[in-house]
Amino acid sequence: MERRNPYLILGIPFGTGRAGANAAFARRVKSLPADPAQARAWQTDLTWALQRIDAGPAAPEAEMGYYRMPADPGCGAPGEPGVFAPPPEPGPYDEAAVAAALVRLRAEAAREALRRELSRRSAQTPPPAP
């Protein structure tokens, strides 16, 4: 069984035809990384995925080899609690841990404020004269 899934590489639902694959390919190519080596690797994967979809099964609904993306892309979207978005569960409240985190946060904020003030003042200070 093939370890790569062309539908996931192109970001399209399982069983999408050639036209949808071409559109996804064009979208993905436009957002390739700036690094030429990474862009070449991604383009190789995208081309492979497009070719696999083009040569794919005549009856995709009967295919059992690929992981299938959900038919409803919105099923995992945040919103109402459900199977894919369980409601939050509050953890135990540890007052000592909260107090320690607050002390660390205040110290980091003071350090950041001092760093910014020093940076601002040093930008206004002329270099010493010889």
For each residue, the residues with C-beta under 8 A, 3 or more apart:
1: 65
2: 5 52 65 66
3:
4: 8 9 45 48 49
5: 2 8 9 66 67
6: 9 10 21 48 49 50 52 53 56 66
7: 10 12 13 14 15 16 49 53 66 68 69
8: 4 5 11 67 69
9: 4 5 6 45 46 48 49
10: 6 7 16 21 24 25 28 46 49 50 53
11: 8 24 27 28
12: 7 16 20 21 24 69
13: 7 16 68 69 70 71 73
14: 7 60 66 68 69
15: 7 60 61
16: 7 10 12 13 20 21 24 53
17: 20 21 53
18: 21 22 53 54
19: 22 23
20: 12 16 17 23 24
21: 6 10 12 16 17 18 24 25 49 50 53 54
22: 18 19 25 26 50
23: 19 20 26 27
24: 10 11 12 16 20 21 27 28
25: 10 21 22 28 29 46 49 50
26: 22 23 29 30
27: 11 23 24 30 31
28: 10 11 24 25 31 32 42 46
29: 25 26 32 43 46
30: 26 27
31: 27 28
32: 28 29 38 39 42 43
33: 38 39 42
34: 39
35: 38 39
36: 39 40
37: 40 41
38: 32 33 35 41 42
39: 32 33 34 35 36 42 43
40: 36 37 43 44
41: 37 38 44 45
42: 28 32 33 38 39 45 46
43: 29 32 39 40 46 47
44: 40 41 47 48
45: 4 9 41 42 48 49
46: 9 10 25 28 29 42 43 49 50
47: 43 44 50 51
48: 4 6 9 44 45 51 52
49: 4 6 7 9 10 21 25 45 46 52 53
50: 6 10 21 22 25 46 47 53 54
51: 47 48 54 55
52: 2 6 48 49 55 56
53: 6 7 10 16 17 18 21 49 50 56
54: 18 21 50 51
55: 51 52
56: 6 52 53 60 63
57: 60 62 63
58:
59: 62 63
60: 14 15 56 57 63
61: 15
62: 57 59
63: 56 57 59 60 66
64:
65: 1 2
66: 2 5 6 7 14 63
67: 5 8
68: 7 13 14
69: 7 8 12 13 14 73
70: 13 73 75 76
71: 13
72: 75
73: 13 69 70 76 77
74: 77
75: 70 72 84
76: 70 73 84 85
77: 73 74 85
78: 85
79: 85
80: 85
81: 85 86 87
82: 85 86
83: 86
84: 75 76
85: 76 77 78 79 80 81 82
86: 81 82 83 89
87: 81
88:
89: 86
90: 93
91:
92:
93: 90 98
94: 97 98
95: 98 99
96: 99 100
97: 94 100 101
98: 93 94 95 101 102
99: 95 96 102 103
100: 96 97 103 104
101: 97 98 104 105
102: 98 99 105 106
103: 99 100 106 107
104: 100 101 107 108
105: 101 102 108 109
106: 102 103 109 110
107: 103 104 110 111
108: 104 105 111 112
109: 105 106 112 113
110: 106 107 113 114
111: 107 108 114 115
112: 108 109 115 116
113: 109 110 116 117
114: 110 111 117 118
115: 111 112 118 119
116: 112 113 119 120
117: 113 114 120 121
118: 114 115 121 122
119: 115 116 122 123
120: 116 117 123 124
121: 117 118 124 125
122: 118 119 125
123: 119 120
124: 120 121
125: 121 122
126:
127:
128:
129:
130:
